[in-house]
Amino acid sequence: MSRADDDARKTDRDRPRRAYPVGRDDDGTWQIREHRAARTVLRSADTVQAGLGIETVEKLPARIRRPVLYRDGPEHREHRRQTARYFTPRRVEEHYRDLAERVTEKHLAPLRTAGAARLEDLSFGVAIDVACEVIGLTRSRPGIQRRLERFFPEKFGRPGLTSLHGIHWMFRQNTNWLRVYLADVRPAIRAHRARPDDNLISHLIAEGCTDAEILGECLTYAAAGMVTTREFSCVAAWHLFTDAGLRDRFRAGDGPQRLAVLHEILRLEPVVARLSRRTTADLKVPGAEGPVTVPAGALVDILVDEVNTDPGAVGADPLLVRPGRPTATGKAMALSFGDGPHRCPGADLAMAETDVFLSRLFALKGIRMVTPPRVSFQEETSGYAIRGLEVAVDGP
């Protein structure tokens, strides 16, 4: 697909752009494309999580604790308060940056030896090792990357009992759940029951969670902390490989300057481009001609890729990568990590490990992109998958 001179995106969803910033689609879903309205919805106490399979989770018995992603209200706030210490900027710098550097060197070693590798494999290995340390998955059997690739495929099916495809998908995913539990989660639970540590699994054990509940939380954090970081690392590298000026700026920059480059790429290329909420009361949001009332019980989709390119919030040339861009308000306005109660708690960690991985990658002698990647999209979140980006180096 050709690109206009004023559009630097690699992952254009090719979604029809509507004229209205807030409005109802043909299927009755409310869609938000404007920044002020998006923040209003995401920060409102009159909305709850929707999508991401929440309808299935709601059918579970009430006695089973839901993963944090699927909770709202006081219970959700208390969980976030108790686990916030794992993701503070200070903890990232004092504990996880050194970890990211060690695992990056480990996963770049085969590239130096072989001379070529697929970037999604390298970035996924780094993301897995970092997230496993935070979660407490430190007793896994060999093969965790392959097990997670099976559990989080490039394209997701739809479960159900009305077709052979749906039944097959359910059977396959249940098998994948069991593999991850037996090889990764159960050994960690046993180890941390015997000797608690400062990680998420030890915290959940102390909270009295069952093995099944801990498995659900681990997979939730795996999706948020491993899969999304892999995809962003790949798309950010793609931008750096194809924009010499941006690449030089990243290589020459200090930590804050490199992070400014990465945040601007993420603004333009949000890994999750659709966030869904359901209103629990009538909600007034800013519209083009004054407040618009979204009724109680409505499904609302925040189209993050369009919100992040709202010129009223991010300034001129919203489809170009301009680190340090002057915004309409003088503040960083991207919502790639969400906002409000469900804003991604691991945002600082994700950016720090991406910075470490890419700065080490682009310091390699003769690093270059051999094969450009293909892009596919996951329907539920409009998230992208970057596959087949092969990189090569001159030698060890």
MOJO-V283018 format. One record per residue. RES is the residue in three letters. SS is DSSP state (alpha for helix, beta for strand, coil for the rest). D_LAST is the distance of its C-alpha to the last C-alpha in Angstrom with 2 decimals. Layout:
res={RES RES}
ss={SS SS}
d_last={D_LAST D_LAST}
//
This chain:
res={MET SER ARG ALA ASP ASP ASP ALA ARG LYS THR ASP ARG ASP ARG PRO ARG ARG ALA TYR PRO VAL GLY ARG ASP ASP ASP GLY THR TRP GLN ILE ARG GLU HIS ARG ALA ALA ARG THR VAL LEU ARG SER ALA ASP THR VAL GLN ALA GLY LEU GLY ILE GLU THR VAL GLU LYS LEU PRO ALA ARG ILE ARG ARG PRO VAL LEU TYR ARG ASP GLY PRO GLU HIS ARG GLU HIS ARG ARG GLN THR ALA ARG TYR PHE THR PRO ARG ARG VAL GLU GLU HIS TYR ARG ASP LEU ALA GLU ARG VAL THR GLU LYS HIS LEU ALA PRO LEU ARG THR ALA GLY ALA ALA ARG LEU GLU ASP LEU SER PHE GLY VAL ALA ILE ASP VAL ALA CYS GLU VAL ILE GLY LEU THR ARG SER ARG PRO GLY ILE GLN ARG ARG LEU GLU ARG PHE PHE PRO GLU LYS PHE GLY ARG PRO GLY LEU THR SER LEU HIS GLY ILE HIS TRP MET PHE ARG GLN ASN THR ASN TRP LEU ARG VAL TYR LEU ALA ASP VAL ARG PRO ALA ILE ARG ALA HIS ARG ALA ARG PRO ASP ASP ASN LEU ILE SER HIS LEU ILE ALA GLU GLY CYS THR ASP ALA GLU ILE LEU GLY GLU CYS LEU THR TYR ALA ALA ALA GLY MET VAL THR THR ARG GLU PHE SER CYS VAL ALA ALA TRP HIS LEU PHE THR ASP ALA GLY LEU ARG ASP ARG PHE ARG ALA GLY ASP GLY PRO GLN ARG LEU ALA VAL LEU HIS GLU ILE LEU ARG LEU GLU PRO VAL VAL ALA ARG LEU SER ARG ARG THR THR ALA ASP LEU LYS VAL PRO GLY ALA GLU GLY PRO VAL THR VAL PRO ALA GLY ALA LEU VAL ASP ILE LEU VAL ASP GLU VAL ASN THR ASP PRO GLY ALA VAL GLY ALA ASP PRO LEU LEU VAL ARG PRO GLY ARG PRO THR ALA THR GLY LYS ALA MET ALA LEU SER PHE GLY ASP GLY PRO HIS ARG CYS PRO GLY ALA ASP LEU ALA MET ALA GLU THR ASP VAL PHE LEU SER ARG LEU PHE ALA LEU LYS GLY ILE ARG MET VAL THR PRO PRO ARG VAL SER PHE GLN GLU GLU THR SER GLY TYR ALA ILE ARG GLY LEU GLU VAL ALA VAL ASP GLY PRO}
ss={coil coil coil coil coil coil coil coil coil coil coil coil coil coil coil coil coil coil coil coil coil beta beta beta coil coil coil coil coil beta beta beta coil coil alpha alpha alpha alpha alpha alpha alpha alpha alpha coil coil coil beta beta beta coil coil coil coil alpha alpha alpha alpha coil coil coil coil coil coil coil coil coil coil alpha alpha alpha coil coil alpha alpha alpha alpha alpha alpha alpha alpha alpha alpha alpha alpha alpha alpha alpha coil alpha alpha alpha alpha alpha alpha alpha alpha alpha alpha alpha alpha alpha alpha alpha alpha alpha alpha alpha alpha alpha alpha alpha alpha alpha alpha coil beta beta beta alpha alpha alpha alpha alpha alpha alpha alpha alpha alpha alpha alpha alpha alpha alpha alpha alpha coil coil coil coil coil coil coil coil alpha alpha alpha alpha alpha alpha alpha alpha coil coil coil coil coil coil coil coil coil coil coil coil alpha alpha alpha alpha alpha alpha alpha alpha alpha alpha alpha alpha alpha alpha alpha alpha alpha alpha alpha alpha alpha alpha alpha alpha alpha alpha alpha alpha alpha alpha alpha coil coil coil coil coil alpha alpha alpha alpha alpha alpha alpha coil coil coil coil alpha alpha alpha alpha alpha alpha alpha alpha alpha alpha alpha alpha alpha alpha alpha alpha alpha alpha alpha alpha alpha alpha alpha alpha alpha alpha alpha alpha alpha alpha alpha alpha coil alpha alpha alpha alpha alpha alpha alpha alpha alpha coil coil alpha alpha alpha alpha alpha alpha alpha alpha alpha alpha alpha alpha alpha alpha coil coil coil coil coil beta beta beta beta beta beta coil coil coil beta beta beta coil coil coil coil coil coil beta beta beta coil coil coil coil beta beta beta beta beta alpha alpha alpha alpha coil coil coil alpha alpha alpha alpha coil coil coil coil coil coil coil coil coil coil coil coil coil coil coil coil coil coil coil coil coil coil coil coil coil alpha alpha alpha coil coil coil coil alpha alpha alpha alpha alpha alpha alpha alpha alpha alpha alpha alpha alpha alpha alpha coil coil coil coil coil coil beta beta beta beta coil coil beta beta beta beta beta coil coil coil coil beta beta beta beta beta coil coil beta beta beta coil coil coil coil}
d_last={36.25 36.72 36.50 38.94 37.77 38.62 36.68 32.92 32.81 30.40 32.46 36.03 38.26 40.79 43.49 46.84 47.31 50.74 52.90 53.86 51.72 53.51 55.33 55.96 54.28 56.32 55.57 56.90 53.57 53.42 50.43 49.16 47.34 48.19 46.54 49.68 50.92 47.61 47.51 51.17 50.57 47.46 49.18 52.55 54.08 55.89 52.92 51.02 47.86 48.18 46.02 42.90 45.14 47.44 50.45 49.30 48.55 52.04 53.58 52.28 54.98 55.69 54.90 51.19 49.18 47.24 43.60 43.46 42.54 45.93 48.11 50.01 52.50 53.00 51.09 47.98 48.32 48.72 45.60 43.57 45.13 44.27 40.61 39.90 38.58 35.43 34.41 35.65 33.52 33.83 32.60 29.61 28.61 29.58 28.37 26.13 23.76 22.20 22.17 20.44 17.69 17.21 17.31 15.05 12.21 13.31 13.38 10.12 8.32 9.52 8.44 4.66 6.10 8.89 7.94 11.22 13.56 16.96 17.24 20.41 18.83 16.20 18.96 21.53 19.66 19.41 23.04 24.31 22.97 24.40 27.66 28.17 28.15 30.74 32.84 32.69 31.23 29.59 30.97 29.75 29.40 26.19 26.00 26.93 24.77 26.59 29.91 29.50 28.51 31.78 33.74 32.45 32.33 31.56 35.30 37.98 41.23 44.62 46.31 49.94 52.60 54.04 51.63 49.65 46.48 47.25 48.11 44.95 42.82 44.64 44.21 40.49 39.93 42.15 40.13 36.91 38.66 39.55 36.06 34.61 37.59 37.50 33.78 32.87 35.93 38.42 36.22 35.44 39.14 40.18 37.75 38.79 42.46 42.21 40.20 40.13 37.18 36.64 35.51 37.16 38.11 39.85 41.69 42.85 44.02 46.03 47.51 48.85 46.82 46.93 43.93 44.46 44.54 41.36 39.66 40.84 39.51 36.09 35.76 37.03 34.42 31.74 32.79 32.96 29.88 27.39 28.39 29.24 26.15 23.95 25.98 26.02 22.27 22.01 24.86 23.76 20.32 22.37 24.47 21.66 20.07 23.57 25.01 23.43 25.93 25.33 21.54 22.07 24.60 22.40 19.51 22.11 24.28 24.95 25.39 28.80 27.86 24.87 27.22 29.83 27.58 26.85 30.55 31.64 29.43 30.80 34.29 33.98 32.12 33.67 32.21 35.75 38.16 41.40 42.91 46.27 49.16 52.77 55.52 57.95 60.42 61.19 58.46 58.91 55.87 55.74 56.44 56.81 60.55 60.85 60.14 59.67 60.75 58.54 60.84 60.35 58.61 56.64 53.09 51.00 47.63 45.65 43.53 40.66 39.01 42.36 43.22 39.96 40.90 44.48 45.05 47.77 45.20 41.91 43.42 43.12 40.63 39.78 37.57 35.16 32.21 33.50 32.00 34.79 37.41 41.01 42.60 46.29 46.67 44.07 42.24 39.24 40.96 38.46 39.36 36.08 36.31 40.03 42.75 45.59 45.80 43.05 40.45 37.04 36.80 33.00 32.53 31.09 28.69 27.52 26.91 25.16 22.62 22.07 21.58 18.99 17.06 17.25 16.70 13.34 12.51 13.74 11.94 8.52 8.02 10.31 11.19 14.34 16.97 17.53 20.61 23.00 24.43 27.96 30.09 32.79 35.21 36.87 40.60 41.69 39.49 38.42 34.86 32.02 29.25 26.15 24.75 22.55 20.31 17.19 14.07 11.17 8.06 7.29 3.81 0.00}
//
